[in-house]
Amino acid sequence: MVVRDQGYDVPQPVVLGHEGSGVVEVVGADVKGLSPGDHVALSYAYCGKCEKCRGGTPYYCEDFFGRNFRGTRPDGSCPLHDSHGTQISGCFFEQSSFATYAIASERNAVKVSKDVPLELMGPLGCGLQTGAGAVLNCLKPQPGSSIAVFGAGAVGMAAVMAAKIAGCSTIIVIDLNDERLELAIELGATHIINARNGDSVKAIREIIPEGADFSLECTSSPKVFRQAVDCLGTPGTCGLVGSSALGTEGIVDIGNFLFGRTLVGVVEGQSIPSKFIPELIEYWQQGRFPFDKLVQFYDLNQINEAMADSESGKVIKPILRMKH
């Protein structure tokens, strides 16, 4: 939706879709780890060659923005064309999976067991691994820690489930939607706050007078970002994961950081998809990461309805299913 609204400069028209899952039909001659018939979840793109990728942090790939948002392959070509033969933007997250066929790379196609429902696996490739990874891979709270999660969408709910897995004793969720807040309790939140009812930071301090050990900002709102920083204890760490439009600015009190507080931006949950997606599936199979409670399915021709339901808050994680 950020790209639709031109918050990121992706040339349009464009075929989007960044959380695909499907069955491998054909592989290139140099592909070694996948075969036709394999079930895969598709994640983010990275070059695999730069210093960051070779150092084990592909989520910091030096060409991350280009590989995921350029709209073409690195050489400027694209496999997608309109009915007149004119090239259109694609290669979105090296997949453009809002389609019945997608072209991906061996790097961002993660093999999953045929025993798990394939139609559920797509969101693990970005939003869910972002929220869960922000907690488990980046913040790494110790058992007994406290965390405040701002935003009860798919990313925030994944963070709540991950915080419970990590053993956080106080998990506070802040949102505007009462139904989502009630679901957050079911998924592991110990406290909920509807931000419409007053000062969220004050409400958090009433629960944790010394402030939260960790906070996670998932809304992309500069105002909420400030609250996520202000609710921290000393020391405390705020993770920023919300995908705001480029150029969005937020204001914080610099004094907040003089006593050991930390602000960290989190890309893709600092996750290596080939390792982390199977971990999340295992947590799901154990009943500890019940992300299926977040989803609702739509046909591809219902994409505008799915978008509207997501924006209104009616649905947390809409998933498009293709018909062949």
C-alpha positions as a LaTeX table, in Angstrom:
\begin{tabular}{lrrr}
\hline
Residue & $x$ (\AA) & $y$ (\AA) & $z$ (\AA) \\
\hline
Met1 & 0.00 & 0.00 & 0.00 \\
Val2 & 2.95 & 2.32 & 0.64 \\
Val3 & 4.14 & 1.68 & $-2.92$ \\
Arg4 & 0.62 & 2.05 & $-4.32$ \\
Asp5 & 0.50 & 5.50 & $-2.71$ \\
Gln6 & 4.01 & 6.27 & $-4.07$ \\
Gly7 & 5.61 & 6.47 & $-0.65$ \\
Tyr8 & 8.49 & 4.58 & $-2.27$ \\
Asp9 & 9.64 & 5.58 & $-5.74$ \\
Val10 & 8.77 & 2.42 & $-7.65$ \\
Pro11 & 7.92 & 3.11 & $-11.31$ \\
Gln12 & 4.27 & 2.45 & $-12.10$ \\
Pro13 & 2.40 & 0.55 & $-13.42$ \\
Val14 & 3.88 & $-2.26$ & $-11.35$ \\
Val15 & 3.03 & $-5.81$ & $-10.34$ \\
Leu16 & 3.42 & $-5.90$ & $-6.56$ \\
Gly17 & 3.30 & $-8.77$ & $-4.06$ \\
His18 & 6.14 & $-9.37$ & $-1.62$ \\
Glu19 & 4.97 & $-12.33$ & 0.50 \\
Gly20 & 4.38 & $-15.11$ & $-2.00$ \\
Ser21 & 4.21 & $-18.85$ & $-1.56$ \\
Gly22 & 3.78 & $-21.50$ & $-4.18$ \\
Val23 & 5.04 & $-24.58$ & $-5.98$ \\
Val24 & 8.26 & $-24.51$ & $-7.99$ \\
Glu25 & 7.52 & $-25.22$ & $-11.63$ \\
Val26 & 10.86 & $-24.62$ & $-13.37$ \\
Val27 & 14.40 & $-23.94$ & $-12.11$ \\
Gly28 & 17.36 & $-22.39$ & $-13.88$ \\
Ala29 & 20.44 & $-24.38$ & $-14.81$ \\
Asp30 & 22.51 & $-23.05$ & $-11.90$ \\
Val31 & 19.90 & $-23.64$ & $-9.19$ \\
Lys32 & 21.09 & $-26.41$ & $-6.88$ \\
Gly33 & 18.86 & $-26.29$ & $-3.78$ \\
Leu34 & 15.39 & $-26.40$ & $-5.32$ \\
Ser35 & 13.57 & $-28.70$ & $-7.74$ \\
Pro36 & 10.26 & $-28.63$ & $-9.59$ \\
Gly37 & 7.45 & $-29.61$ & $-7.23$ \\
Asp38 & 9.07 & $-28.09$ & $-4.13$ \\
His39 & 6.88 & $-25.89$ & $-1.94$ \\
Val40 & 8.43 & $-22.51$ & $-1.16$ \\
Ala41 & 7.78 & $-19.28$ & 0.71 \\
Leu42 & 9.23 & $-16.17$ & $-0.92$ \\
Ser43 & 11.05 & $-13.53$ & 1.08 \\
Tyr44 & 13.12 & $-10.40$ & 0.45 \\
Ala45 & 15.83 & $-10.03$ & $-2.19$ \\
Tyr46 & 19.54 & $-9.50$ & $-1.63$ \\
Cys47 & 22.60 & $-9.70$ & $-3.85$ \\
Gly48 & 24.55 & $-12.39$ & $-1.97$ \\
Lys49 & 27.85 & $-10.81$ & $-3.03$ \\
Cys50 & 28.39 & $-7.56$ & $-1.14$ \\
Glu51 & 30.27 & $-7.25$ & 2.15 \\
Lys52 & 27.06 & $-7.28$ & 4.21 \\
Cys53 & 25.69 & $-10.38$ & 2.48 \\
Arg54 & 28.98 & $-12.24$ & 2.71 \\
Gly55 & 29.21 & $-11.23$ & 6.37 \\
Gly56 & 25.92 & $-12.96$ & 7.20 \\
Thr57 & 23.64 & $-9.91$ & 7.30 \\
Pro58 & 21.78 & $-10.00$ & 3.96 \\
Tyr59 & 19.03 & $-7.78$ & 5.42 \\
Tyr60 & 21.62 & $-4.99$ & 5.25 \\
Cys61 & 22.52 & $-5.77$ & 1.62 \\
Glu62 & 24.18 & $-2.78$ & $-0.01$ \\
Asp63 & 21.65 & $-3.06$ & $-2.86$ \\
Phe64 & 18.65 & $-3.87$ & $-0.66$ \\
Phe65 & 16.53 & $-0.99$ & $-1.90$ \\
Gly66 & 17.42 & $-1.59$ & $-5.54$ \\
Arg67 & 16.83 & $-5.34$ & $-5.41$ \\
Asn68 & 13.44 & $-4.96$ & $-3.74$ \\
Phe69 & 12.07 & $-1.65$ & $-5.05$ \\
Arg70 & 13.83 & $-0.83$ & $-8.34$ \\
Gly71 & 11.11 & $-2.45$ & $-10.43$ \\
Thr72 & 13.61 & $-4.21$ & $-12.68$ \\
Arg73 & 16.48 & $-6.63$ & $-12.54$ \\
Pro74 & 19.86 & $-5.01$ & $-11.71$ \\
Asp75 & 20.63 & $-4.72$ & $-15.44$ \\
Gly76 & 17.43 & $-2.74$ & $-16.06$ \\
Ser77 & 15.50 & $-5.57$ & $-17.72$ \\
Cys78 & 12.24 & $-7.05$ & $-16.46$ \\
Pro79 & 10.38 & $-10.26$ & $-17.32$ \\
Leu80 & 7.02 & $-8.45$ & $-17.33$ \\
His81 & 5.43 & $-6.66$ & $-20.29$ \\
Asp82 & 1.95 & $-5.34$ & $-21.05$ \\
Ser83 & $-0.28$ & $-6.54$ & $-23.87$ \\
His84 & 1.54 & $-4.23$ & $-26.30$ \\
Gly85 & 4.96 & $-5.63$ & $-25.43$ \\
Thr86 & 6.02 & $-2.61$ & $-23.36$ \\
Gln87 & 8.10 & $-3.44$ & $-20.29$ \\
Ile88 & 6.36 & $-2.71$ & $-16.98$ \\
Ser89 & 7.74 & $-2.72$ & $-13.46$ \\
Gly90 & 8.06 & $-6.01$ & $-11.66$ \\
Cys91 & 10.76 & $-7.94$ & $-9.79$ \\
Phe92 & 9.19 & $-6.50$ & $-6.64$ \\
Phe93 & 11.05 & $-8.13$ & $-3.75$ \\
Glu94 & 12.39 & $-10.34$ & $-6.55$ \\
Gln95 & 8.98 & $-11.99$ & $-6.93$ \\
Ser96 & 6.01 & $-9.71$ & $-7.82$ \\
Ser97 & 3.76 & $-12.41$ & $-6.42$ \\
Phe98 & 0.36 & $-10.77$ & $-7.01$ \\
Ala99 & 0.18 & $-13.06$ & $-10.00$ \\
Thr100 & $-0.42$ & $-16.70$ & $-10.86$ \\
Tyr101 & 3.27 & $-17.06$ & $-11.78$ \\
Ala102 & 6.27 & $-15.43$ & $-10.12$ \\
Ile103 & 9.96 & $-15.41$ & $-10.96$ \\
Ala104 & 12.18 & $-15.55$ & $-7.88$ \\
Ser105 & 15.79 & $-16.35$ & $-7.06$ \\
Glu106 & 17.24 & $-19.31$ & $-5.21$ \\
Arg107 & 18.26 & $-16.90$ & $-2.46$ \\
Asn108 & 14.77 & $-15.68$ & $-1.60$ \\
Ala109 & 12.82 & $-18.90$ & $-2.19$ \\
Val110 & 12.73 & $-20.90$ & 1.05 \\
Lys111 & 11.75 & $-24.54$ & 0.83 \\
Val112 & 8.97 & $-25.55$ & 3.23 \\
Ser113 & 7.53 & $-28.92$ & 4.09 \\
Lys114 & 4.67 & $-30.22$ & 1.98 \\
Asp115 & 2.96 & $-31.15$ & 5.25 \\
Val116 & 2.16 & $-27.49$ & 6.09 \\
Pro117 & $-0.65$ & $-25.52$ & 4.39 \\
Leu118 & 1.08 & $-23.65$ & 1.58 \\
Glu119 & $-1.51$ & $-20.88$ & 1.45 \\
Leu120 & $-0.49$ & $-19.79$ & 4.97 \\
Met121 & 3.25 & $-19.62$ & 4.36 \\
Gly122 & 3.56 & $-16.40$ & 2.33 \\
Pro123 & 3.26 & $-13.87$ & 5.18 \\
Leu124 & 6.19 & $-15.54$ & 6.94 \\
Gly125 & 8.43 & $-14.08$ & 4.23 \\
Cys126 & 8.13 & $-10.46$ & 5.34 \\
Gly127 & 5.60 & $-9.11$ & 7.83 \\
Leu128 & 5.55 & $-11.97$ & 10.29 \\
Gln129 & 9.30 & $-12.54$ & 10.23 \\
Thr130 & 9.75 & $-8.78$ & 10.64 \\
Gly131 & 7.70 & $-8.63$ & 13.84 \\
Ala132 & 8.90 & $-11.90$ & 15.30 \\
Gly133 & 12.49 & $-11.31$ & 14.25 \\
Ala134 & 12.53 & $-7.79$ & 15.69 \\
Val135 & 11.96 & $-9.41$ & 19.08 \\
Leu136 & 13.85 & $-12.71$ & 18.82 \\
Asn137 & 16.76 & $-11.68$ & 16.56 \\
Cys138 & 17.26 & $-8.00$ & 17.36 \\
Leu139 & 15.90 & $-6.95$ & 20.76 \\
Lys140 & 16.49 & $-10.39$ & 22.31 \\
Pro141 & 14.66 & $-9.73$ & 25.60 \\
Gln142 & 15.60 & $-11.83$ & 28.57 \\
Pro143 & 12.90 & $-13.84$ & 30.36 \\
Gly144 & 11.04 & $-11.54$ & 32.73 \\
Ser145 & 11.58 & $-8.45$ & 30.57 \\
Ser146 & 8.88 & $-5.94$ & 29.69 \\
Ile147 & 7.96 & $-4.78$ & 26.19 \\
Ala148 & 5.46 & $-2.31$ & 24.74 \\
Val149 & 4.27 & $-3.02$ & 21.20 \\
Phe150 & 2.73 & $-0.08$ & 19.35 \\
Gly151 & 0.39 & $-1.30$ & 16.63 \\
Ala152 & $-1.58$ & $-4.54$ & 16.58 \\
Gly153 & $-1.32$ & $-5.31$ & 12.89 \\
Ala154 & 0.40 & $-8.38$ & 11.49 \\
Val155 & 3.89 & $-7.14$ & 12.43 \\
Gly156 & 2.86 & $-6.12$ & 15.94 \\
Met157 & 0.95 & $-9.34$ & 16.59 \\
Ala158 & 3.93 & $-11.38$ & 15.43 \\
Ala159 & 6.03 & $-9.41$ & 17.91 \\
Val160 & 3.55 & $-10.19$ & 20.70 \\
Met161 & 3.72 & $-13.92$ & 20.00 \\
Ala162 & 7.52 & $-13.74$ & 19.84 \\
Ala163 & 7.68 & $-11.83$ & 23.13 \\
Lys164 & 5.69 & $-14.60$ & 24.75 \\
Ile165 & 8.08 & $-17.18$ & 23.26 \\
Ala166 & 11.02 & $-15.15$ & 24.64 \\
Gly167 & 9.49 & $-15.23$ & 28.14 \\
Cys168 & 8.64 & $-11.55$ & 28.58 \\
Ser169 & 6.60 & $-11.17$ & 31.75 \\
Thr170 & 4.93 & $-7.89$ & 30.77 \\
Ile171 & 3.71 & $-7.49$ & 27.19 \\
Ile172 & 1.74 & $-4.30$ & 26.56 \\
Val173 & $-0.04$ & $-3.71$ & 23.24 \\
Ile174 & $-1.21$ & $-0.26$ & 22.18 \\
Asp175 & $-3.69$ & 0.17 & 19.32 \\
Leu176 & $-6.92$ & 1.96 & 18.34 \\
Asn177 & $-8.96$ & $-1.15$ & 17.54 \\
Asp178 & $-10.61$ & $-2.93$ & 20.47 \\
Glu179 & $-11.10$ & $-6.19$ & 18.57 \\
Arg180 & $-7.42$ & $-6.35$ & 17.72 \\
Leu181 & $-6.52$ & $-5.58$ & 21.32 \\
Glu182 & $-8.70$ & $-8.44$ & 22.55 \\
Leu183 & $-6.99$ & $-10.78$ & 20.09 \\
Ala184 & $-3.61$ & $-9.53$ & 21.35 \\
Ile185 & $-4.58$ & $-10.82$ & 24.82 \\
Glu186 & $-5.35$ & $-14.20$ & 23.30 \\
Leu187 & $-1.94$ & $-14.23$ & 21.58 \\
Gly188 & 0.07 & $-13.38$ & 24.68 \\
Ala189 & $-0.34$ & $-9.73$ & 25.69 \\
Thr190 & $-0.59$ & $-9.18$ & 29.43 \\
His191 & $-1.99$ & $-5.63$ & 29.13 \\
Ile192 & $-3.76$ & $-3.65$ & 26.40 \\
Ile193 & $-4.19$ & 0.08 & 25.90 \\
Asn194 & $-6.58$ & 1.80 & 23.49 \\
Ala195 & $-4.72$ & 4.96 & 22.50 \\
Arg196 & $-8.03$ & 6.77 & 21.97 \\
Asn197 & $-8.57$ & 6.78 & 25.71 \\
Gly198 & $-5.75$ & 9.09 & 26.71 \\
Asp199 & $-1.99$ & 9.34 & 27.13 \\
Ser200 & $-0.46$ & 5.99 & 26.15 \\
Val201 & 2.91 & 6.74 & 27.74 \\
Lys202 & 1.24 & 7.61 & 31.05 \\
Ala203 & $-0.83$ & 4.42 & 30.83 \\
Ile204 & 2.32 & 2.36 & 30.28 \\
Arg205 & 4.03 & 4.04 & 33.23 \\
Glu206 & 1.05 & 3.12 & 35.40 \\
Ile207 & 1.71 & $-0.52$ & 34.52 \\
Ile208 & 5.52 & $-0.27$ & 34.64 \\
Pro209 & 6.49 & 2.78 & 36.75 \\
Glu210 & 10.17 & 2.43 & 35.81 \\
Gly211 & 9.36 & 2.28 & 32.10 \\
Ala212 & 9.54 & $-0.55$ & 29.58 \\
Asp213 & 12.73 & $-2.49$ & 28.93 \\
Phe214 & 11.84 & $-2.62$ & 25.23 \\
Ser215 & 9.39 & $-1.05$ & 22.82 \\
Leu216 & 8.54 & $-1.74$ & 19.21 \\
Glu217 & 7.03 & 0.86 & 16.88 \\
Cys218 & 5.00 & $-0.79$ & 14.10 \\
Thr219 & 2.67 & 2.02 & 12.97 \\
Ser220 & 4.87 & 4.38 & 10.89 \\
Ser221 & 3.36 & 7.32 & 12.79 \\
Pro222 & 5.86 & 10.00 & 13.95 \\
Lys223 & 3.63 & 10.70 & 16.97 \\
Val224 & 3.59 & 7.04 & 17.97 \\
Phe225 & 7.34 & 6.80 & 17.36 \\
Arg226 & 7.85 & 9.51 & 19.97 \\
Gln227 & 5.65 & 7.59 & 22.42 \\
Ala228 & 7.62 & 4.39 & 21.81 \\
Val229 & 10.79 & 6.22 & 22.83 \\
Asp230 & 9.26 & 8.10 & 25.75 \\
Cys231 & 7.84 & 4.96 & 27.39 \\
Leu232 & 11.27 & 3.37 & 27.82 \\
Gly233 & 13.00 & 2.80 & 31.11 \\
Thr234 & 16.71 & 3.36 & 31.70 \\
Pro235 & 18.36 & 1.79 & 29.87 \\
Gly236 & 15.81 & 0.72 & 27.29 \\
Thr237 & 15.69 & $-0.08$ & 23.61 \\
Cys238 & 13.15 & 0.99 & 21.00 \\
Gly239 & 12.95 & $-0.99$ & 17.78 \\
Leu240 & 11.59 & 0.86 & 14.74 \\
Val241 & 9.95 & $-1.35$ & 12.11 \\
Gly242 & 7.09 & 0.74 & 10.67 \\
Ser243 & 7.36 & 1.27 & 6.88 \\
Ser244 & 6.72 & 4.98 & 6.56 \\
Ala245 & 7.01 & 6.88 & 3.29 \\
Leu246 & 10.51 & 8.07 & 2.46 \\
Gly247 & 11.12 & 11.54 & 3.89 \\
Thr248 & 8.90 & 11.04 & 6.96 \\
Glu249 & 10.49 & 12.75 & 9.96 \\
Gly250 & 10.03 & 12.07 & 13.66 \\
Ile251 & 10.96 & 14.22 & 16.64 \\
Val252 & 12.42 & 12.80 & 19.83 \\
Asp253 & 13.92 & 14.31 & 22.96 \\
Ile254 & 17.68 & 13.83 & 22.62 \\
Gly255 & 17.90 & 13.71 & 26.40 \\
Asn256 & 16.11 & 10.36 & 26.25 \\
Phe257 & 19.32 & 8.79 & 24.98 \\
Leu258 & 21.80 & 10.24 & 27.48 \\
Phe259 & 21.26 & 7.45 & 30.01 \\
Gly260 & 21.76 & 4.34 & 27.95 \\
Arg261 & 18.61 & 4.26 & 25.85 \\
Thr262 & 18.95 & 2.86 & 22.35 \\
Leu263 & 17.03 & 3.31 & 19.09 \\
Val264 & 17.47 & 0.62 & 16.45 \\
Gly265 & 15.95 & 0.30 & 13.00 \\
Val266 & 14.94 & $-3.25$ & 12.17 \\
Val267 & 14.84 & $-4.49$ & 8.57 \\
Glu268 & 13.07 & $-7.80$ & 7.92 \\
Gly269 & 13.45 & $-8.73$ & 11.58 \\
Gln270 & 17.20 & $-9.09$ & 11.02 \\
Ser271 & 16.22 & $-12.50$ & 9.70 \\
Ile272 & 17.98 & $-14.92$ & 7.41 \\
Pro273 & 14.85 & $-16.37$ & 5.79 \\
Ser274 & 16.25 & $-19.84$ & 5.08 \\
Lys275 & 16.84 & $-20.26$ & 8.82 \\
Phe276 & 14.15 & $-18.17$ & 10.46 \\
Ile277 & 11.10 & $-19.15$ & 8.40 \\
Pro278 & 11.54 & $-22.86$ & 9.31 \\
Glu279 & 11.89 & $-21.78$ & 12.96 \\
Leu280 & 8.60 & $-19.88$ & 12.81 \\
Ile281 & 6.89 & $-22.84$ & 11.17 \\
Glu282 & 8.13 & $-25.06$ & 13.98 \\
Tyr283 & 6.80 & $-22.60$ & 16.58 \\
Trp284 & 3.46 & $-22.63$ & 14.72 \\
Gln285 & 3.35 & $-26.43$ & 14.73 \\
Gln286 & 3.98 & $-26.35$ & 18.49 \\
Gly287 & 1.06 & $-23.95$ & 18.96 \\
Arg288 & 3.37 & $-21.15$ & 20.13 \\
Phe289 & 3.07 & $-18.91$ & 17.04 \\
Pro290 & $-0.61$ & $-19.18$ & 15.98 \\
Phe291 & $-0.41$ & $-16.65$ & 13.17 \\
Asp292 & $-3.27$ & $-18.39$ & 11.35 \\
Lys293 & $-5.58$ & $-16.48$ & 13.71 \\
Leu294 & $-4.62$ & $-13.27$ & 11.91 \\
Val295 & $-5.53$ & $-14.22$ & 8.35 \\
Gln296 & $-8.48$ & $-14.04$ & 5.99 \\
Phe297 & $-8.39$ & $-15.36$ & 2.43 \\
Tyr298 & $-9.46$ & $-13.54$ & $-0.74$ \\
Asp299 & $-9.38$ & $-14.42$ & $-4.41$ \\
Leu300 & $-7.01$ & $-12.41$ & $-6.59$ \\
Asn301 & $-9.90$ & $-10.52$ & $-8.18$ \\
Gln302 & $-10.87$ & $-9.35$ & $-4.66$ \\
Ile303 & $-7.57$ & $-7.56$ & $-4.15$ \\
Asn304 & $-9.15$ & $-4.12$ & $-3.76$ \\
Glu305 & $-11.54$ & $-5.47$ & $-1.13$ \\
Ala306 & $-8.58$ & $-7.06$ & 0.67 \\
Met307 & $-6.71$ & $-3.75$ & 0.60 \\
Ala308 & $-9.74$ & $-1.87$ & 1.95 \\
Asp309 & $-10.32$ & $-4.40$ & 4.73 \\
Ser310 & $-6.68$ & $-4.13$ & 5.74 \\
Glu311 & $-6.71$ & $-0.32$ & 5.78 \\
Ser312 & $-9.95$ & $-0.17$ & 7.77 \\
Gly313 & $-8.63$ & $-2.60$ & 10.37 \\
Lys314 & $-11.33$ & $-5.16$ & 9.59 \\
Val315 & $-8.70$ & $-7.78$ & 8.71 \\
Ile316 & $-5.16$ & $-8.05$ & 10.08 \\
Lys317 & $-3.51$ & $-10.18$ & 7.39 \\
Pro318 & $-5.40$ & $-10.62$ & 4.12 \\
Ile319 & $-4.01$ & $-13.37$ & 1.88 \\
Leu320 & $-4.75$ & $-13.62$ & $-1.83$ \\
Arg321 & $-5.27$ & $-17.11$ & $-3.23$ \\
Met322 & $-4.74$ & $-17.71$ & $-6.94$ \\
Lys323 & $-6.97$ & $-19.92$ & $-9.05$ \\
His324 & $-5.46$ & $-21.92$ & $-11.89$ \\
\hline
\end{tabular}
